[in-house]
Amino acid sequence: MVTLTFMAAAAPGIRVTAGEVQAAKDTLVDQVNALWNQNRLKMNVLAFDAAGRRPTGARRTLDVEFRVRWSTSGGDYVMYVYPTNNDLPAIPGRPDRPAFVRAGAGSGRIEMHIAATTDAWVYSHEFGHCIGLPDEYGHAGVQYFRPEGTAGTLLQRPDPVIPANRQGNVRPGGSRDPDLRTTMSTNPNPNLLPRHLWPTALEVRRLLNRHGREAKFGVDVIFSR
């Protein structure tokens, strides 16, 4: 189980009712359960010899479940709630006012800025940022690293500009690549792929190797639906 401890609060300088904060909390939990936990995410944990070169044959498959835990005074994440999307801060170059995730200045927390009325799918997308995933639509290239830390998927698009949250026509001629139409790229799309669990797997591998004295651990990721 991967637990993220959130504090939910009104956005600074914004008036929000307790009901609006609760609605945002409920939507985040519902979307994590509906998307991230219903795809049957699994990790294969492999043990290698002390040099980290040869597998010993020890293997264990773990179910991965994400859980949001709420705190009133602390946590690694804070969800700042706004009444409507029109109350979210303006972002240069964007005519709309989208939800976003950023590192808090001086707080050490990851901040999710989102409205109580934001579409439910967006909560799933922003949660992906909280576990280390990039947008797959707004950059010339997005690099993912495999669980063992080596360079992995590099997503690049031939088109210089694709409307925000509408990635799809990513090949010359307009054909669509399903590997690029995911919850991190296309609104709304529930598609998750193994790469979306790679940042979590990297953290699991670091944790295991920190506590392992005579073995090195590798982590692989599988999805079963």
N, C-alpha and C positions, 0 to 999 in steps of 0.2 A: 504494500500500500504506500502510495506517495501522497503525503499530506502537505498542503499549502495553508499556512496560517494567515488569514486575512483579517484586517480591521476595516469595517465599513463606516463611512462618515460622509457628512455633507461636504461638497467641494468648498474649498476656502472662499469665503465671501459670498456664498450662494445659499439661499434659503431653500431647504428641502424638508419635507415632512417625514415623520417616522415611517409612515406608510410607503412613501416613495423609496426610502432606504431599504425597507423590508422587501419591497417588490424586486429591487435590483438584486438583493441577496438571494431571493428565491429563484430568480431567473438564472443566475450564475450556477447555482447548485444543480438546477434542473438540466441545464445545457451540458454541464460536465458529465452528469450521469447519462444523459441521452446520447451524446456523441462519443465522448472519450472513454466511457466505461461500457458502452454497449457494443463496441467493436471487438471485444475479447482480446485485448492486448496481452501479449506474452513476451517474456524474456527468457532466453536460454543462457544460463550462467555456466561457463566452461572453466575448468581448473587446468592450469599448465604447470610445468615443472618450475623450479626456482629461477631458472633463466628466462622463463616465459616463452619457451620455444616449442615444447612438445606437449600436447594434451595428455593428461594423466588418465583420461577416461571418465573422470568424475564430471557429472553434468546434472543440472537441475533446471526444470522449467518452472517459471514463476508467473502467476497471473498478475497483471498490473492494474491496479485500481487507483484512480485519483480521488482524493477527498479534500474538500474545502472545509477548514475548521475556522470558526469565527472567534475573534478575540476583541474585547472592549478596550484593551490598553496597549496592545503591541502586536508583533507579527512581522514577517518578512515582506508582506504585501499589504497595501491599503487600496481599497476601492473607493474612490471619490465619486459620489453620486450627484448628478444634476437632474433637475426636474424634466427637461426636454432636451432634444438635440440642439435646439436653438440656443440653449444656455451654455453649451460646451464652448471652450475657447476657439477662436478662429485660428486656422493654420494657413500661413502664407501659401498662396498658389492654389488653395482649395476653395471652391465656391460653397461647399457644404461645411458642416461642422462635425467631423467624424469622431468616434471614440478612439482612444489611443492609450498605449502603455509606455511608460518612460521610467527611468531611474530617478528617484527623488533626490533633489539637491540637498546634500548634507544629512539626509535622514537614513541612508543605507537601505531604504525600502524600495521595492518596485511598486509604482503607482499605476493603477488602472483608472482612467477617467472615462466615465460612461453615464448615460442618461437612463433614468428609470423607464423611459418609453422607447429606448433603443431596441431594434429588432432582436429577437432572441438569438438568432444565428450569430450576431456580432459578439455576443458574450462568449460563444465557443471560440471564435476567432481570436479575441483578445486574451482568452485563457491560454491559447497556444503561445502567444507572446510571453506570458508569465512563465512558461516552462522552457523558454529559450528559443522559440521558433521565430524566424523572420517572415516578413511579408514576402510572398512569392509573386507579387504583381508589380511592385513599385520600384524595381531596381534593374540595372542592366544585367546583373548576375547575382545569384544567391548561392553561397557555398555551404554545403552540409559536410560534416565530418562523421565518418563511421564510428561505431562504438569503440573500436580499438584505437581511435585517435588518428587514423590515416585519412588523407583527403578522400572525400566521397563524392556525392552528387553535386555537380555544378549546374545550376539552372540558368540558361541564357536564352534570351528571346531575340529573334531577328527584327522585331518591330521596335523602333525607338520609343514609341509612346503607346501605352495601352491604358484605357480609362481605368481609374481606380476601381478595384473589386470586380473587374469585368474581364479578366484574363481568359483567353480561350482560343482566339484566332492567332495562334502563336507560330504557325508554320506558313511559309510562303504558299499562297493559293487558298488560305483560309481553312485548312484542315485542322482538326483539334487533337491535341495530345492529352489523353486522360491523366497522365502523370503530372500535368501542370494545372489541372482543374481540381483543386482541393479546397479544404476548409480554410487554408491560408492564402488562397488566391482568388476565389470566385464566389460571389455572393448571389444566392445562398448555395452552398455545396457542402455536403457532409463527408466528402471523401477524405479518408486518412490513409497514409501509406507508411511503411516501416520507417522511412526517414524522419517522420514526425515524432518518433520515439527515440531517435538517436541521441539528442541532448540529455534525455533522462538516463539512457543507458550509459553514457559517458560518466555521469555522476555516480551511478551504481558501481561502475568499474573502479573509479577512484576510491570510493568508500571501501570496497572489498579489498583492494590492494593495500590500502592504508592499514587495515587490520590483519592482513594475511602475512604470516612470517616466513613460510617456506613455499608458498605457492603464489603464482600470478594468475589473475582471473581475467578471462575474456568474456565479453557479453555480446550476444547476438539478439536480434529482434525478429519476432514473427507476429503476424496478425492472423487471427482465425475468426471467421464470421459465421 
